[in-house]
Amino acid sequence: MTSTPVLVAREKKGSRLTRSSKILKVITKAIQDKKGENLISMDLRKIPEAVADFFVICEATSTTQVKAIADYIEIKVKEDCGENAYHHEGHSAMQWIIIDYINVVVHVFQPETRKFYKLEEMWNDAVMEEIKEELPVKKATKKKKV
């Protein structure tokens, strides 16, 4: 009689990002790359009525920038995560574009539209994090000896 091998749990190496966390990270970086402003993420996981795990909200100063941010988010998430948006809406008016990745939903607003809809107030039970643009790291330079 042969013994069956015991299953051994795989050791986790480092901090492994969940799929939603990776998408969230790629989205915030894409928004920062296109100079989106007033960027926040909202963690909705503890809210039973929530339609997603995370909302990402930002604003842009023109319709051109709203489109550029939304398009770039979709490109980067596809390239870096292999995910297509489940649904997107708002490309015709360019006042508010929503990109739905099921667990992560992105809202790119014009400032006036964001003030009108007040999503942050509607979901004020969520854990909100204001995301500041990371400052570039200066590289140390060596001085030449003369």
N, C-alpha and C positions, 0 to 999 in steps of 0.2 A: 504494500500500500504506500503510495507516495503522498507526501504532505503538500498541502496547498500553500503557496507563498503568502506571507502576510503583507497586506498593503501598507506601505509606508507613506505617511503624509509628506508631501513635497515642502521643503523649506522655502519660505518666502524670502526673496532677496530684495533688500531696499524697500522703498515705498512704491508699491504697485498702484498705478492710477487705474481707477475704474474707467469704463468706456465713457460715461457721462462726464467724469472729471477731466479726461483728456480732451473731449470735445469742448468743454468749458474753457480750458486753458488755451486751446487753439483759437477759439472765438475771441477771447479777450485780447490775445496778441494781434489778431487780424484787425480788430477795432483800433488798437493803439497804433498799428502800422499805418492806418488810413486817417489818423488824427481825430478819431471820434472823441467826443467830450462828455464829461459828467457820467462816466462809466461806473455802473454798479452791477453786482451779481446778487441775486436773491435766492437763498436756499429755502425751498418750499417743502422739503421732504417731511417735515413734522406737521404739515397742515393737511388734514384728511381730504378737504375739498379741492386741493390743488390739482391742476391739470398737467403739471410737469414737476420734475424734481428741482429744476433751476430755471430762473429767468435771468437773462442778461439784458440790461437796458442801457442805451447810450443815445446821444443826440449828435446831429450834424447841422452845420450852419446853412446848407443849401440842398436843393433837390439833387444836384449833381453829386454832392458828397454822400447823401443818403444812399443813392444807388451804388456809388463806388464802394462804400462800406459793406453793404448787403452782398454785392457781387463777390467781393474779396473774401468775405466770410465763407460763402459757399465753395469757392475755389479752394481755399486753405483747408477746410474741413474735409473735402473730398481728397485732396492730395495727402494730408497728414493722417487722417483717420479712416479713409476709405468709405465715408458715409455721405450719402446724398440727403438733402433735406426731404422730409416727408411731405411738407407743404410750405409754400411761401405765398405771401399776399401783399399787395400794396404797391407794386411796381408801376401802376398806372398813375396814381396821384403823387407818389413820392413824398408824402407827408409822414407816413408811418409804414415801414416795411416790417413784416413779421416773418421770421424763418423758424420753422418747427422741425426740430430733430427728436420729437416725441418726449424725451426726458429733459431736453434743454430747449428752451424757446427764446429766441432773440428778438428784441424790439429795437429798431433803429428809427428814432424820431427826429422831426424838426422840433426846435425848442417850444414853440407855441402849442403844438399838438401834444407834446409830453405834459405840459402844464394843464392842458384841458382834461386829459384822460386820467391823470394822477394814479398810475399803476402802483407806485410806491405806497400811496395811502391805502389803496384797495387791498393790497397784500401786506399790510404793516405787521402782521404776525410773523412774517418771514424773517430769517436772519439775513441782514443786508450787509454787504461789504462794498465800500467805495474802493474802486481800483484806480490807483494813481499810476501814471506812466512811469515805468522804470527809467531811471537816469542811466545814460550810457556809462560804462565802466571805463575809466581812464587807464591806459596801459602805461606801465612804467617804462621810461626811456633811459637808456644808458648814455651818459655823457662821454664823449670821446676825450681821451687824454691827449694833450697836445705836447 
